[in-house]
Amino acid sequence: MASPLLRRHLLLGSLWPLLGLPAAATSTRQELQFPRDLGAHPESGIEWWYLTGWLSTDSAAQQPAFGFQLTFFRSRVATTQAMKSAFAAKQLIFAHAAVTDLKGAAMLHDQRIARQGLGIAQVRTEDTGVNLRDWSLRRSATHYTAAASANGFDFALNLIETQPLILQGERGLSRKGPQAGQQSYYYSLPQLRASGTLRIGKQQHSVQGTAWLDHEWSDTLLHPQAVGWDWIGMNLFDGSALTAFRLRDKNGGTLWAGGSLRRSGGPVRDFAAHEVSFEPQRCWTSTRTHTDYPVAWRVQTPGASYTVKALLDDQELDSRASTGAIYWEGLSELFDSAGQLIGRGYLEMTGYASPLRL
């Protein structure tokens, strides 16, 4: 769940707490209006667009061959807002891109950072539109395009809406901690129909699959005892959409939790903090960072228990060159209480390599 929290610090080592889990919204509630709120909110401290999904090379089989992730973060630098220079870093744009190659049992990823402007990094305010050099995410009517080109991989995807967006929390204001001010504006767009091209090395693939888009913005830091979080966003095969998350303290306990379920064609059921729990089932240890990550979970929600299993254990990302953190984020499958495969999506885990530096 990409949810940034930048407010005061510009050092990269301090940025990651601001780039992963939903932060807090301003004290005065704003009713969301679309398409305006699909665009950027440069007056807010931090904002992110988080696109994930699975892709197949066989439209008939519908078996995943790849997972993909493209995330853009926008961070407002409060100390430079009064500067007149066009070179002033008033807004910073970060981006992460990754591809999980299931057949090759490998994850490829890249990262970028630049100040907004000068033709390098731009965000639109009237609708979804963000680019960092030749990486981009744009919307036109009910059609999105996403593109990223990196060393060893690239993709260009078309994404078609098949369902209305989900307003997370209370009409889009999502609680993220035990204190009233710890909130973010947050909506999700699940069950996107994806198609396009993806390159791994010298091999080009025509692909199709299903994607998920999150968009959040906020101003305030997380609870000071939070060291990380666990999050899932799952597209179910029957058209339903499941979100669940929890914030962890240093002992691995849950500080706060939440999420939602929308059955296909039905209303959104928002989860209270006490209604969600995460129980690790299996761990994997990174050979690069020696970090232990739970790569299988039992997730309890109101009325249903699920099992989440990573499709590849090694989906660890090292973003120390941009956001200053190491985290795990990857393609996973969702099983019901009877062990039946019912969906796919992404699992994200932060704060395992080192605690968030708040």
Secondary structure, DSSP 8 states (H G I E B T S, - for coil): ------SS--SHHHHGGGSSS--B--SS-----TTGGGS--TTSSEEEEEEEEEEES-TTT----EEEEEEEEEEE-GGGTT---TT--SEEEEEEEEEEETTTTEEEEEEEEEESBTTTEEE-SSSSEEEETTEEEEEETTEEEEEEEETTEEEEEEEE--S--EE-TBTTEEE-SSSTT-EEEEEEEEEEEEEEEEEETTEEEEEEEEEEEEEEEESB---TT--EEEEEEEEETTS-EEEEEEEE-TTS-EEEEEEEEE-TTS-EEEE-GGG-EEEEEEEEE-TTT--EEEEEEEEEETTEEEEEEESSS--EEE-TTTTS-EEEEEEEEEE-TTS-EEEEEEEEEESSSS----
